[in-house]
């Protein structure tokens, strides 16, 4: 049987050292990658030396005003005729040479049409963030389908395209990524996939290093954008609320820091959790907010400046 053709698609903005490590990690993969397709926002912030690192790198540049998490990825997917599309972010560094191969293997399973990788904490990652990675990306692989909705709720649709692979034919059949969204394009697509009767694989043996030591302000802004995306897609997020999962994570993290003898970490945990929830609530009700406050709360000012509030 012919091996599926794989293209890797990566949107970038101000790519730096981690992107270099990502490219080198892709060059060492055991599974052949046909092309690495990059759409870079702002050509003035691109380092041409990246193009010397791997022979199969193809780069297009776009203006910052046109970038959209859903729309840009949608255009990238349309430029590929590969069997499998692997979307990554510029700061997701392969942990070993088997990343692509272990994701491809998931598609031999019945009804699997998307697969996502395990995210490991980077060197220097905080204790709280490292625990969060383990909470969201456990050691055990899993297959999720429509039957998991009563138990998992919204988490059934979790399929982070920090590193996620998609069957292209099914992707096109379902209409692909949403054209316009501030955030959450991966979960919005995954919801349609699950509701169409397909499955999502979590491949714990496909690993990337990816984490952020966000402070309170950054957590508020990130979760504001999350709340906005949920408010804009009530057909998904009102049916399957997500607040319960967040509360469970806070409780388990609090128990963990006490168990390892670092109870003082409860202070930043509760402050950060409060900022996350405040940002989320503000985002869910963004239509009631003045534009100046939206621009203070979001991580994506440019996105708002060139789009009308709806």
C-alpha positions in Angstrom: 0.0 0.0 0.0 1.3 3.5 -0.9 2.5 5.6 1.9 0.3 8.8 2.4 1.9 12.0 1.2 2.5 14.5 4.0 2.8 18.3 3.7 3.6 20.4 6.8 2.0 23.8 7.1 3.2 26.5 9.5 2.0 30.1 9.9 4.8 32.3 11.3 5.2 35.8 12.8 8.6 36.9 14.0 10.1 33.4 13.9 13.2 33.0 15.9 15.4 30.3 17.5 12.6 27.9 18.2 11.5 28.0 14.6 15.1 27.1 13.6 15.0 24.1 16.0 11.6 23.1 14.6 12.9 23.1 11.0 16.0 21.0 12.0 13.7 18.6 13.8 11.5 18.2 10.7 14.6 17.6 8.6 15.5 14.6 10.8 12.1 12.9 10.7 12.0 9.2 9.9 8.9 9.7 7.7 9.3 11.5 4.4 7.8 15.0 4.3 7.1 16.3 0.8 7.0 20.0 1.5 7.1 22.4 4.4 4.8 25.3 3.5 5.2 28.5 5.5 3.0 31.5 5.4 4.9 34.3 7.2 3.3 37.5 8.4 5.4 40.6 7.6 8.3 39.9 5.2 10.5 42.4 7.0 10.5 40.1 10.1 11.7 37.0 8.2 15.2 35.7 8.3 16.2 34.3 4.8 18.7 32.0 6.5 15.9 29.7 7.5 15.5 28.8 3.8 19.0 27.3 3.8 18.2 24.9 6.7 15.9 22.5 4.8 15.6 21.8 1.0 11.8 21.5 0.9 10.8 24.8 2.5 8.5 27.0 0.6 7.6 30.5 2.0 4.9 33.0 1.2 4.6 36.4 2.9 1.4 38.2 3.8 0.5 41.5 5.4 -0.3 41.5 9.1 -3.7 43.0 8.3 -4.8 39.9 6.4 -3.8 37.3 9.0 -6.6 35.2 10.5 -6.2 32.1 12.6 -8.9 30.3 10.6 -8.7 32.0 7.2 -4.9 31.9 6.8 -4.8 28.2 7.7 -7.7 27.6 5.3 -5.7 29.2 2.4 -2.7 27.2 3.3 -4.6 24.0 3.2 -6.0 24.9 -0.2 -2.5 25.2 -1.5 -1.7 21.5 -0.8 -2.9 18.3 -2.5 -1.2 16.0 0.0 -3.0 13.1 1.6 -2.3 14.3 5.1 -1.9 17.9 6.3 0.2 18.5 9.4 -0.4 21.9 10.9 2.2 23.2 13.4 2.9 26.5 15.1 6.4 28.0 14.9 7.3 27.2 18.5 6.4 23.5 18.5 9.7 21.7 18.4 9.7 17.9 17.6 10.9 15.8 20.6 12.3 13.1 18.4 12.5 11.8 14.8 9.3 9.8 15.0 6.8 12.7 15.3 5.4 12.6 11.8 5.5 8.8 11.6 3.6 8.3 14.8 0.9 10.8 13.7 0.5 9.1 10.3 0.1 5.7 11.9 -3.1 7.0 13.6 -4.9 7.2 10.3 -4.8 3.4 9.8 -7.4 3.2 12.6 -11.1 3.1 11.7 -12.8 6.5 11.3 -9.8 8.5 12.5 -9.6 11.7 10.4 -7.5 13.9 12.7 -4.7 13.3 15.1 -2.8 15.5 17.5 0.5 15.3 19.4 1.4 15.4 23.0 2.9 18.7 24.2 5.8 18.5 26.6 7.0 21.3 28.8 10.1 23.1 27.5 13.3 23.6 29.6 12.7 26.4 32.1 8.9 25.8 32.2 7.3 26.8 35.4 5.9 24.1 37.8 2.3 25.3 37.2 2.6 25.3 33.4 4.4 21.9 33.4 1.5 20.4 35.4 -1.0 22.0 32.9 0.8 20.3 30.0 0.4 17.0 31.8 -3.2 17.6 32.5 -4.1 18.4 28.9 -1.6 16.0 27.3 -1.4 12.8 29.4 1.0 9.8 28.8 -1.8 7.6 27.5 -3.0 7.8 23.9 -6.8 8.0 23.2 -9.4 7.9 20.5 -12.4 10.3 20.8 -15.7 10.1 19.0 -19.3 11.2 19.3 -20.0 8.6 22.0 -17.6 10.5 24.3 -19.6 13.7 24.4 -21.8 12.7 27.5 -18.6 12.1 29.5 -16.0 14.5 28.1 -18.3 17.3 26.8 -16.3 20.0 25.0 -13.0 18.2 25.6 -14.2 15.7 23.0 -13.4 18.4 20.4 -9.9 19.2 21.8 -7.4 18.8 19.0 -4.7 21.4 19.3 -3.2 22.4 16.0 0.0 23.4 17.7 0.7 20.0 16.1 -2.2 18.3 14.5 -2.6 16.2 11.3 -5.7 16.1 9.2 -7.0 13.8 6.4 -7.2 16.3 3.5 -10.2 14.7 1.7 -12.3 14.7 4.9 -11.1 18.2 5.7 -12.4 19.4 2.3 -15.6 17.4 2.6 -16.4 19.2 5.9 -15.5 22.6 4.6 -12.2 23.1 6.3 -11.3 25.7 8.9 -13.7 28.5 9.5 -12.9 31.6 7.4 -12.9 34.1 10.2 -12.0 33.5 13.8 -9.9 35.2 16.5 -9.0 31.9 18.1 -10.1 28.2 18.4 -10.1 27.3 14.7 -8.9 23.8 15.6 -11.7 23.1 18.0 -14.3 24.5 15.8 -13.2 22.2 12.9 -12.9 19.2 15.3 -16.5 19.7 16.5 -17.7 19.3 12.9 -15.5 16.3 12.5 -16.9 14.6 15.6 -20.5 15.5 14.7 -20.0 14.0 11.2 -19.3 10.7 12.8 -15.5 10.6 12.6 -12.9 10.1 15.3 -9.9 12.1 16.6 -6.7 10.4 17.8 -4.5 11.7 20.6 -1.1 10.2 19.9 0.9 10.4 23.1 4.0 8.9 21.3 4.0 11.8 18.9 5.7 14.6 20.9 6.6 18.2 20.6 8.1 20.6 23.1 5.7 23.5 23.6 4.8 25.6 26.6 4.5 29.2 27.8 5.2 30.8 31.1 2.4 33.3 30.8 1.8 35.8 33.6 -1.6 37.1 34.8 -2.0 39.8 32.1 -1.1 37.3 29.3 -3.5 34.7 30.8 -6.3 37.3 30.8 -5.7 38.3 27.2 -5.4 34.7 26.0 -8.6 33.7 27.7 -10.4 36.8 26.5 -9.7 35.7 22.9 -10.9 32.2 23.9 -14.1 33.7 25.2 -14.7 35.8 22.1 -14.3 32.7 19.8 -16.8 30.8 21.9 -19.3 33.7 21.9 -19.0 33.8 18.1 -19.8 30.1 17.7 -22.7 29.3 20.1 -23.7 26.4 17.9 -20.8 24.5 19.5 -19.9 26.1 22.7 -23.3 26.7 24.2 -24.2 23.0 23.8 -21.0 21.9 25.6 -19.9 24.3 28.3 -16.2 24.3 29.2 -16.1 25.9 32.7 -16.3 22.6 34.5 -13.0 21.3 33.0 -11.2 24.5 34.0 -12.4 24.2 37.6 -11.2 20.5 37.7 -7.8 21.6 36.5 -7.4 24.2 39.1 -8.4 21.8 41.9 -6.0 19.1 40.7 -3.2 21.6 40.3 -3.7 22.9 43.8 -3.6 19.4 45.2 -0.4 18.7 43.2 1.6 21.7 44.5 0.6 20.8 48.0 1.6 17.2 47.5 5.1 18.2 46.2 5.6 20.5 49.2 5.3 23.9 47.4 2.1 25.3 48.9 3.3 28.9 48.2 2.5 28.2 44.5 -1.2 28.3 45.4 -0.9 32.1 45.4 0.1 32.5 41.7 -2.2 29.6 40.8 -5.3 31.4 42.2 -4.2 34.8 40.8 -3.7 33.3 37.3 -6.9 31.3 37.5 -8.8 34.4 38.4 -7.3 36.3 35.5 -8.1 33.4 33.1 -11.7 33.4 34.3 -12.1 37.2 34.2 -10.7 37.3 30.6 -13.0 34.4 29.6 -16.1 36.2 31.0 -15.1 39.5 29.3 -14.6 37.7 26.0 -17.9 35.9 26.2 -19.6 39.3 26.6 -17.3 41.2 24.2 -20.3 42.7 22.3 -21.2 44.7 25.4 -17.7 46.2 25.7 -16.4 49.5 24.2 -13.8 49.0 21.4 -11.0 50.6 23.5 -11.5 47.9 26.2 -11.5 45.1 23.7 -8.1 46.4 22.4 -6.7 46.4 25.9 -8.0 42.8 26.6 -7.0 41.0 23.4 -3.7 39.4 22.4 -4.6 40.2 18.8 -5.0 43.9 18.4 -4.3 43.9 14.7 -7.1 41.4 14.1 -9.6 43.7 15.7 -8.3 46.9 14.1 -9.1 45.7 10.6 -12.4 43.9 11.4 -15.8 45.1 12.6 -17.1 43.8 15.9 -19.9 41.2 15.3 
